[in-house]
Amino acid sequence: MRRHCLEIIYRNLHWLPNSMLVYEIRLQEGYWMRWLQDWSEGVGTGVVMSPWIFRGFIPRPYMMENEHEIGWRHAP
């Protein structure tokens, strides 16, 4: 994984429904790595947040070239 961290070309931090925080990085090879953190409980209560969980690699065939530039959005 250390080798991959040197090949990062894009980073993204965003929210999914149900208070899931997502961190994604796009690698030079064209695929993504994704981590999730559950914020559904404890926000603002002083409770320690859950750890980041590595969800895996998203292979290139599932990603679209220039998806952000053309305004593509995930289906609801």
Backbone atoms as SQL, in Angstrom:
CREATE TABLE atoms (id INTEGER PRIMARY KEY, chain TEXT, resi INTEGER, resn TEXT, atom TEXT, x REAL, y REAL, z REAL);
INSERT INTO atoms VALUES
  (1, 'A', 1, 'MET', 'N', 0.831, -1.187, 0.000),
  (2, 'A', 1, 'MET', 'CA', 0.000, 0.000, 0.000),
  (3, 'A', 1, 'MET', 'C', 0.877, 1.253, 0.000),
  (4, 'A', 2, 'ARG', 'N', 2.051, 1.166, 0.596),
  (5, 'A', 2, 'ARG', 'CA', 2.941, 2.328, 0.627),
  (6, 'A', 2, 'ARG', 'C', 3.299, 2.774, -0.788),
  (7, 'A', 3, 'ARG', 'N', 3.556, 1.823, -1.684),
  (8, 'A', 3, 'ARG', 'CA', 3.883, 2.157, -3.074),
  (9, 'A', 3, 'ARG', 'C', 2.736, 2.927, -3.714),
  (10, 'A', 4, 'HIS', 'N', 1.504, 2.519, -3.438),
  (11, 'A', 4, 'HIS', 'CA', 0.341, 3.181, -4.025),
  (12, 'A', 4, 'HIS', 'C', 0.201, 4.616, -3.542),
  (13, 'A', 5, 'CYS', 'N', 0.574, 4.888, -2.311),
  (14, 'A', 5, 'CYS', 'CA', 0.432, 6.239, -1.774),
  (15, 'A', 5, 'CYS', 'C', 1.314, 7.240, -2.506),
  (16, 'A', 6, 'LEU', 'N', 2.332, 6.771, -3.192),
  (17, 'A', 6, 'LEU', 'CA', 3.192, 7.653, -3.969),
  (18, 'A', 6, 'LEU', 'C', 2.599, 7.962, -5.335),
  (19, 'A', 7, 'GLU', 'N', 1.545, 7.268, -5.722),
  (20, 'A', 7, 'GLU', 'CA', 0.960, 7.404, -7.052),
  (21, 'A', 7, 'GLU', 'C', -0.421, 8.052, -7.022),
  (22, 'A', 8, 'ILE', 'N', -0.739, 8.772, -5.963),
  (23, 'A', 8, 'ILE', 'CA', -2.054, 9.400, -5.822),
  (24, 'A', 8, 'ILE', 'C', -2.149, 10.601, -6.763),
  (25, 'A', 9, 'ILE', 'N', -3.241, 10.648, -7.547),
  (26, 'A', 9, 'ILE', 'CA', -3.441, 11.797, -8.434),
  (27, 'A', 9, 'ILE', 'C', -4.690, 12.595, -8.065),
  (28, 'A', 10, 'TYR', 'N', -5.541, 12.048, -7.189),
  (29, 'A', 10, 'TYR', 'CA', -6.779, 12.736, -6.822),
  (30, 'A', 10, 'TYR', 'C', -7.241, 12.224, -5.467),
  (31, 'A', 11, 'ARG', 'N', -7.762, 13.118, -4.629),
  (32, 'A', 11, 'ARG', 'CA', -8.314, 12.748, -3.326),
  (33, 'A', 11, 'ARG', 'C', -9.707, 13.338, -3.204),
  (34, 'A', 12, 'ASN', 'N', -10.581, 12.619, -2.515),
  (35, 'A', 12, 'ASN', 'CA', -11.958, 13.067, -2.376),
  (36, 'A', 12, 'ASN', 'C', -12.477, 12.679, -0.994),
  (37, 'A', 13, 'LEU', 'N', -13.100, 13.615, -0.304),
  (38, 'A', 13, 'LEU', 'CA', -13.728, 13.371, 0.988),
  (39, 'A', 13, 'LEU', 'C', -15.170, 13.829, 0.865),
  (40, 'A', 14, 'HIS', 'N', -16.127, 12.924, 1.091),
  (41, 'A', 14, 'HIS', 'CA', -17.531, 13.287, 0.937),
  (42, 'A', 14, 'HIS', 'C', -18.409, 12.425, 1.839),
  (43, 'A', 15, 'TRP', 'N', -19.668, 12.822, 1.935),
  (44, 'A', 15, 'TRP', 'CA', -20.643, 12.119, 2.775),
  (45, 'A', 15, 'TRP', 'C', -21.544, 11.231, 1.936),
  (46, 'A', 16, 'LEU', 'N', -21.885, 10.078, 2.481),
  (47, 'A', 16, 'LEU', 'CA', -22.921, 9.210, 1.936),
  (48, 'A', 16, 'LEU', 'C', -24.124, 9.294, 2.868),
  (49, 'A', 17, 'PRO', 'N', -25.300, 8.853, 2.415),
  (50, 'A', 17, 'PRO', 'CA', -26.465, 8.840, 3.304),
  (51, 'A', 17, 'PRO', 'C', -26.169, 8.054, 4.585),
  (52, 'A', 18, 'ASN', 'N', -26.942, 8.318, 5.603),
  (53, 'A', 18, 'ASN', 'CA', -26.813, 7.653, 6.905),
  (54, 'A', 18, 'ASN', 'C', -25.509, 7.993, 7.617),
  (55, 'A', 19, 'SER', 'N', -25.006, 9.203, 7.385),
  (56, 'A', 19, 'SER', 'CA', -23.839, 9.724, 8.115),
  (57, 'A', 19, 'SER', 'C', -22.574, 8.895, 7.939),
  (58, 'A', 20, 'MET', 'N', -22.325, 8.449, 6.727),
  (59, 'A', 20, 'MET', 'CA', -21.088, 7.730, 6.427),
  (60, 'A', 20, 'MET', 'C', -20.132, 8.695, 5.723),
  (61, 'A', 21, 'LEU', 'N', -18.971, 8.914, 6.329),
  (62, 'A', 21, 'LEU', 'CA', -17.946, 9.755, 5.733),
  (63, 'A', 21, 'LEU', 'C', -17.035, 8.868, 4.886),
  (64, 'A', 22, 'VAL', 'N', -16.762, 9.292, 3.661),
  (65, 'A', 22, 'VAL', 'CA', -15.990, 8.487, 2.714),
  (66, 'A', 22, 'VAL', 'C', -14.738, 9.256, 2.304),
  (67, 'A', 23, 'TYR', 'N', -13.602, 8.561, 2.317),
  (68, 'A', 23, 'TYR', 'CA', -12.347, 9.111, 1.815),
  (69, 'A', 23, 'TYR', 'C', -11.894, 8.216, 0.671),
  (70, 'A', 24, 'GLU', 'N', -11.691, 8.822, -0.490),
  (71, 'A', 24, 'GLU', 'CA', -11.263, 8.066, -1.667),
  (72, 'A', 24, 'GLU', 'C', -10.009, 8.706, -2.241),
  (73, 'A', 25, 'ILE', 'N', -9.141, 7.866, -2.766),
  (74, 'A', 25, 'ILE', 'CA', -7.992, 8.366, -3.511),
  (75, 'A', 25, 'ILE', 'C', -7.947, 7.651, -4.852),
  (76, 'A', 26, 'ARG', 'N', -7.610, 8.403, -5.880),
  (77, 'A', 26, 'ARG', 'CA', -7.464, 7.810, -7.207),
  (78, 'A', 26, 'ARG', 'C', -5.982, 7.641, -7.485),
  (79, 'A', 27, 'LEU', 'N', -5.635, 6.465, -7.952),
  (80, 'A', 27, 'LEU', 'CA', -4.239, 6.142, -8.217),
  (81, 'A', 27, 'LEU', 'C', -3.915, 6.312, -9.692),
  (82, 'A', 28, 'GLN', 'N', -2.649, 6.476, -9.980),
  (83, 'A', 28, 'GLN', 'CA', -2.203, 6.680, -11.360),
  (84, 'A', 28, 'GLN', 'C', -2.669, 5.561, -12.284),
  (85, 'A', 29, 'GLU', 'N', -2.760, 4.335, -11.773),
  (86, 'A', 29, 'GLU', 'CA', -3.198, 3.201, -12.590),
  (87, 'A', 29, 'GLU', 'C', -4.662, 3.320, -13.002),
  (88, 'A', 30, 'GLY', 'N', -5.411, 4.246, -12.383),
  (89, 'A', 30, 'GLY', 'CA', -6.788, 4.486, -12.784),
  (90, 'A', 30, 'GLY', 'C', -7.843, 3.954, -11.845),
  (91, 'A', 31, 'TYR', 'N', -7.480, 3.215, -10.816),
  (92, 'A', 31, 'TYR', 'CA', -8.496, 2.742, -9.885),
  (93, 'A', 31, 'TYR', 'C', -8.441, 3.545, -8.595),
  (94, 'A', 32, 'TRP', 'N', -9.454, 3.327, -7.749),
  (95, 'A', 32, 'TRP', 'CA', -9.617, 4.075, -6.509),
  (96, 'A', 32, 'TRP', 'C', -9.419, 3.164, -5.308),
  (97, 'A', 33, 'MET', 'N', -9.047, 3.770, -4.176),
  (98, 'A', 33, 'MET', 'CA', -9.036, 3.096, -2.884),
  (99, 'A', 33, 'MET', 'C', -10.036, 3.856, -2.014),
  (100, 'A', 34, 'ARG', 'N', -10.808, 3.131, -1.200),
  (101, 'A', 34, 'ARG', 'CA', -11.879, 3.774, -0.428),
  (102, 'A', 34, 'ARG', 'C', -11.858, 3.346, 1.038),
  (103, 'A', 35, 'TRP', 'N', -12.067, 4.347, 1.911),
  (104, 'A', 35, 'TRP', 'CA', -12.231, 4.123, 3.351),
  (105, 'A', 35, 'TRP', 'C', -13.548, 4.751, 3.786),
  (106, 'A', 36, 'LEU', 'N', -14.183, 4.164, 4.805),
  (107, 'A', 36, 'LEU', 'CA', -15.430, 4.685, 5.371),
  (108, 'A', 36, 'LEU', 'C', -15.270, 4.909, 6.867),
  (109, 'A', 37, 'GLN', 'N', -16.003, 5.909, 7.380),
  (110, 'A', 37, 'GLN', 'CA', -16.090, 6.127, 8.817),
  (111, 'A', 37, 'GLN', 'C', -17.549, 6.416, 9.147),
  (112, 'A', 38, 'ASP', 'N', -18.090, 5.679, 10.098),
  (113, 'A', 38, 'ASP', 'CA', -19.495, 5.800, 10.487),
  (114, 'A', 38, 'ASP', 'C', -19.663, 6.924, 11.503),
  (115, 'A', 39, 'TRP', 'N', -20.448, 7.939, 11.148),
  (116, 'A', 39, 'TRP', 'CA', -20.725, 9.064, 12.032),
  (117, 'A', 39, 'TRP', 'C', -22.183, 9.042, 12.498),
  (118, 'A', 40, 'SER', 'N', -22.856, 7.920, 12.370),
  (119, 'A', 40, 'SER', 'CA', -24.284, 7.876, 12.698),
  (120, 'A', 40, 'SER', 'C', -24.563, 7.997, 14.191),
  (121, 'A', 41, 'GLU', 'N', -23.592, 7.659, 15.025),
  (122, 'A', 41, 'GLU', 'CA', -23.779, 7.799, 16.470),
  (123, 'A', 41, 'GLU', 'C', -22.640, 8.613, 17.047),
  (124, 'A', 42, 'GLY', 'N', -22.956, 9.413, 18.017),
  (125, 'A', 42, 'GLY', 'CA', -21.914, 10.096, 18.754),
  (126, 'A', 42, 'GLY', 'C', -21.521, 11.466, 18.261),
  (127, 'A', 43, 'VAL', 'N', -22.056, 11.941, 17.167),
  (128, 'A', 43, 'VAL', 'CA', -21.682, 13.256, 16.675),
  (129, 'A', 43, 'VAL', 'C', -22.143, 14.305, 17.677),
  (130, 'A', 44, 'GLY', 'N', -21.210, 15.076, 18.190),
  (131, 'A', 44, 'GLY', 'CA', -21.531, 16.129, 19.140),
  (132, 'A', 44, 'GLY', 'C', -21.818, 15.651, 20.550),
  (133, 'A', 45, 'THR', 'N', -21.621, 14.377, 20.830),
  (134, 'A', 45, 'THR', 'CA', -21.927, 13.846, 22.162),
  (135, 'A', 45, 'THR', 'C', -20.682, 13.573, 22.982),
  (136, 'A', 46, 'GLY', 'N', -19.506, 13.759, 22.398),
  (137, 'A', 46, 'GLY', 'CA', -18.271, 13.454, 23.100),
  (138, 'A', 46, 'GLY', 'C', -17.859, 12.001, 22.983),
  (139, 'A', 47, 'VAL', 'N', -18.656, 11.204, 22.276),
  (140, 'A', 47, 'VAL', 'CA', -18.337, 9.792, 22.075),
  (141, 'A', 47, 'VAL', 'C', -17.217, 9.683, 21.046),
  (142, 'A', 48, 'VAL', 'N', -16.281, 8.793, 21.282),
  (143, 'A', 48, 'VAL', 'CA', -15.181, 8.582, 20.339),
  (144, 'A', 48, 'VAL', 'C', -15.745, 8.029, 19.031),
  (145, 'A', 49, 'MET', 'N', -15.334, 8.640, 17.920),
  (146, 'A', 49, 'MET', 'CA', -15.843, 8.212, 16.621),
  (147, 'A', 49, 'MET', 'C', -15.265, 6.853, 16.242),
  (148, 'A', 50, 'SER', 'N', -15.980, 6.159, 15.399),
  (149, 'A', 50, 'SER', 'CA', -15.523, 4.854, 14.923),
  (150, 'A', 50, 'SER', 'C', -14.267, 5.028, 14.068),
  (151, 'A', 51, 'PRO', 'N', -13.446, 4.001, 13.966),
  (152, 'A', 51, 'PRO', 'CA', -12.216, 4.107, 13.167),
  (153, 'A', 51, 'PRO', 'C', -12.527, 4.105, 11.666),
  (154, 'A', 52, 'TRP', 'N', -11.562, 4.557, 10.885),
  (155, 'A', 52, 'TRP', 'CA', -11.661, 4.445, 9.442),
  (156, 'A', 52, 'TRP', 'C', -11.517, 2.981, 9.064),
  (157, 'A', 53, 'ILE', 'N', -12.372, 2.517, 8.157),
  (158, 'A', 53, 'ILE', 'CA', -12.354, 1.127, 7.706),
  (159, 'A', 53, 'ILE', 'C', -12.038, 1.108, 6.214),
  (160, 'A', 54, 'PHE', 'N', -10.992, 0.381, 5.847),
  (161, 'A', 54, 'PHE', 'CA', -10.636, 0.250, 4.435),
  (162, 'A', 54, 'PHE', 'C', -11.652, -0.657, 3.764),
  (163, 'A', 55, 'ARG', 'N', -12.334, -0.137, 2.732),
  (164, 'A', 55, 'ARG', 'CA', -13.377, -0.894, 2.047),
  (165, 'A', 55, 'ARG', 'C', -12.856, -1.614, 0.812),
  (166, 'A', 56, 'GLY', 'N', -11.712, -1.183, 0.293),
  (167, 'A', 56, 'GLY', 'CA', -11.149, -1.896, -0.835),
  (168, 'A', 56, 'GLY', 'C', -10.832, -1.009, -2.018),
  (169, 'A', 57, 'PHE', 'N', -10.504, -1.684, -3.101),
  (170, 'A', 57, 'PHE', 'CA', -10.158, -1.030, -4.357),
  (171, 'A', 57, 'PHE', 'C', -11.382, -1.024, -5.271),
  (172, 'A', 58, 'ILE', 'N', -11.570, 0.075, -5.978),
  (173, 'A', 58, 'ILE', 'CA', -12.624, 0.166, -6.986),
  (174, 'A', 58, 'ILE', 'C', -11.917, 0.047, -8.329),
  (175, 'A', 59, 'PRO', 'N', -12.151, -1.039, -9.058),
  (176, 'A', 59, 'PRO', 'CA', -11.425, -1.244, -10.316),
  (177, 'A', 59, 'PRO', 'C', -11.773, -0.209, -11.375),
  (178, 'A', 60, 'ARG', 'N', -10.847, 0.021, -12.240),
  (179, 'A', 60, 'ARG', 'CA', -10.999, 1.007, -13.308),
  (180, 'A', 60, 'ARG', 'C', -12.241, 0.809, -14.172),
  (181, 'A', 61, 'PRO', 'N', -12.650, -0.393, -14.548),
  (182, 'A', 61, 'PRO', 'CA', -13.827, -0.513, -15.414),
  (183, 'A', 61, 'PRO', 'C', -15.091, 0.115, -14.835),
  (184, 'A', 62, 'TYR', 'N', -15.149, 0.290, -13.516),
  (185, 'A', 62, 'TYR', 'CA', -16.338, 0.878, -12.905),
  (186, 'A', 62, 'TYR', 'C', -16.271, 2.393, -12.854),
  (187, 'A', 63, 'MET', 'N', -15.146, 2.966, -13.224),
  (188, 'A', 63, 'MET', 'CA', -14.992, 4.408, -13.179),
  (189, 'A', 63, 'MET', 'C', -15.092, 4.971, -14.598),
  (190, 'A', 64, 'MET', 'N', -15.584, 6.178, -14.713),
  (191, 'A', 64, 'MET', 'CA', -15.760, 6.831, -16.000),
  (192, 'A', 64, 'MET', 'C', -14.685, 7.910, -16.152),
  (193, 'A', 65, 'GLU', 'N', -14.112, 8.030, -17.317),
  (194, 'A', 65, 'GLU', 'CA', -13.136, 9.088, -17.561),
  (195, 'A', 65, 'GLU', 'C', -13.831, 10.450, -17.484),
  (196, 'A', 66, 'ASN', 'N', -13.193, 11.405, -16.867),
  (197, 'A', 66, 'ASN', 'CA', -13.681, 12.790, -16.782),
  (198, 'A', 66, 'ASN', 'C', -15.074, 12.899, -16.177),
  (199, 'A', 67, 'GLU', 'N', -15.394, 12.001, -15.240),
  (200, 'A', 67, 'GLU', 'CA', -16.745, 12.010, -14.677),
  (201, 'A', 67, 'GLU', 'C', -17.092, 13.324, -13.993),
  (202, 'A', 68, 'HIS', 'N', -16.133, 13.964, -13.346),
  (203, 'A', 68, 'HIS', 'CA', -16.424, 15.224, -12.664),
  (204, 'A', 68, 'HIS', 'C', -16.582, 16.368, -13.658),
  (205, 'A', 69, 'GLU', 'N', -15.769, 16.371, -14.686),
  (206, 'A', 69, 'GLU', 'CA', -15.830, 17.441, -15.673),
  (207, 'A', 69, 'GLU', 'C', -17.151, 17.446, -16.443),
  (208, 'A', 70, 'ILE', 'N', -17.724, 16.262, -16.695),
  (209, 'A', 70, 'ILE', 'CA', -18.975, 16.201, -17.457),
  (210, 'A', 70, 'ILE', 'C', -20.210, 16.221, -16.562),
  (211, 'A', 71, 'GLY', 'N', -19.997, 16.300, -15.226),
  (212, 'A', 71, 'GLY', 'CA', -21.113, 16.427, -14.297),
  (213, 'A', 71, 'GLY', 'C', -21.839, 15.133, -13.989),
  (214, 'A', 72, 'TRP', 'N', -21.201, 13.983, -14.213),
  (215, 'A', 72, 'TRP', 'CA', -21.837, 12.701, -13.942),
  (216, 'A', 72, 'TRP', 'C', -22.066, 12.528, -12.455),
  (217, 'A', 73, 'ARG', 'N', -23.220, 11.958, -12.076),
  (218, 'A', 73, 'ARG', 'CA', -23.543, 11.712, -10.667),
  (219, 'A', 73, 'ARG', 'C', -23.961, 10.264, -10.490),
  (220, 'A', 74, 'HIS', 'N', -23.659, 9.726, -9.287),
  (221, 'A', 74, 'HIS', 'CA', -24.097, 8.372, -8.952),
  (222, 'A', 74, 'HIS', 'C', -25.617, 8.329, -8.904),
  (223, 'A', 75, 'ALA', 'N', -26.190, 7.191, -9.241),
  (224, 'A', 75, 'ALA', 'CA', -27.644, 7.024, -9.143),
  (225, 'A', 75, 'ALA', 'C', -28.050, 7.076, -7.673),
  (226, 'A', 76, 'PRO', 'N', -29.208, 7.654, -7.364),
  (227, 'A', 76, 'PRO', 'CA', -29.650, 7.746, -5.958),
  (228, 'A', 76, 'PRO', 'C', -29.960, 6.394, -5.355);
